[in-house]
Amino acid sequence: MTLLRYFTLLLALLGTPLFIVISALALFSFYSEGIDISVVIIEMSRLSDTPLLLSLPLFIFAGTLLSESGTPRRMLHLSQLLLGWMPGGLAVVSLLVCAVFTAFTGASGVTIFALGGLLFPALVKDRYSEKFSLGLITSSGSLGLLFPPSLPLILYGVISESRIDHLFLAGIVPGLLMLALLVAYSVKKSPKREEKMSRATRTEIWAGLREAGWELPLPLIVLGGIYGGFFVAGEAAAVTALYVLLVEVFIYRDIAFARLPEIMVRSMMLFGGILVILAASMASTNFLVDMEVPNRIFEFIRQYIDNKYTFLLLLNVFLLLVGSMLDIFSALVLVVPLIVPIAHGYGVDLTHLGIIFLTNLQIGYCTPPVGLNLFLASYRFERPVVQLYRATLPFLALLMITLVLITYFPFLSLFLVELLG
């Protein structure tokens, strides 16, 4: 059995898909204890019946449709009309558009590839330095992960059995705080201009609103539907997916009807990978719980750390490392089940913990030397990755400040939950 575990480790080092490695470890672990390995299949079946899981494939499908359509261009054009006149206007527009787009697509790589080609030349043309422009786009590629209907927020809720509507509320204030710091820095770094930027005319703004008018209600559909008591998360996802489908295929006609099967397959492949990893991980988690591994880890940590705030500091360091090495879905599936019982032992609110998790993993995307956004931006803009390291450092410092505030001031995450939840 030890040999099989070493063989599984070898497969992981050779780049074998994560779901195979996790599934193999779960099967070997149960088999070594004389437990029928059919419990893994039972766990997969139980997970597939989870009502909250229904929202994931629907939001993934909606996000894929948005990324394949003209939505990024329309959002950028409207934002420039409304905010382009202010100091640092284009940089502020870039941050807002990236945040909104990432909230719906859930994957920072999509944001960098969908918006990077529009934003980078526009920022350079507007006399922003190349270093600033690269750092801004790379850092803001994962900026919207705290805003609803973020897929990682939903996935955390499924794994930790937390209320998704509470998580949606909890991410709003920390996300706005993060956005505000980056906006302030962008305004400060805006190029000096002798001439005053002209505002768009009412006619231009009205034309921009008409052009993007069908996409503007999307946040209201999700938030208004859930908090107005009209939908639960799964129903809101279904309405959102149907609305996006009708708008992008039949109203704007950005996506040909013949392309829908390809987009559906691509969306469901992403969801299928998440589902298999999640099911295998949950089975492994049940084994670890049965073996009392989280309790043992908690007791070991308590010997050296008896303070909740010291624990949160070490947790942040650990999660930053995890976030820089794994994609956010794999990191959530692998780490959340182990950390939740330990954090609970220190009295950390699970909703607050979720926001800490996602903030760390979001920052990990652009943390040198192996943050995923750094390599995606290097490939997209054809720049050395070392250049991206230097470009993102000021933005990384601001994100770290936000992380500290979010970690040690829980009311930032829980204020809206207590007020409206």
Secondary structure, 3 states (H helix, E strand, C coil): CHHHHHHHHHHHHCCCCHHHHHHHHHHHHHHHCCCCCHHHHHHHHHHHCCHHHHHHHHHHHHHHHHHHCCHHHHHHHHHHHHHCCCCCHHHHHHHHHHHHHHHHHCCHHHHHHHHHHHHHHHHHHCCCCHHHHHHHHHHHCCHHHHCCCCHHHHHHHHHHCCCHHHHHHHCHHHHHHHHHHHHHHHHHCCCCCCCCCCCCCHHHHHHHHHHCCCCCCHHHHHHHHHHCCCCCHHHHHHHHHHHHHHHHHHHCCCCCHHHHHHHHHHHHHHHHHHHHHHHHHHHHHHHHHHCCHHHHHHHHHHHHCCCHHHHHHHHHHHHHHHHHHCCHHHHHHHHHHHHHHHHHHCCCCHHHHHHHHHHHHHHHCCCCCCCHHHHHHHHHHCCCHHHHHHHHHHHHHHHHHHHHHHHHCCHHHHHHHHHHC
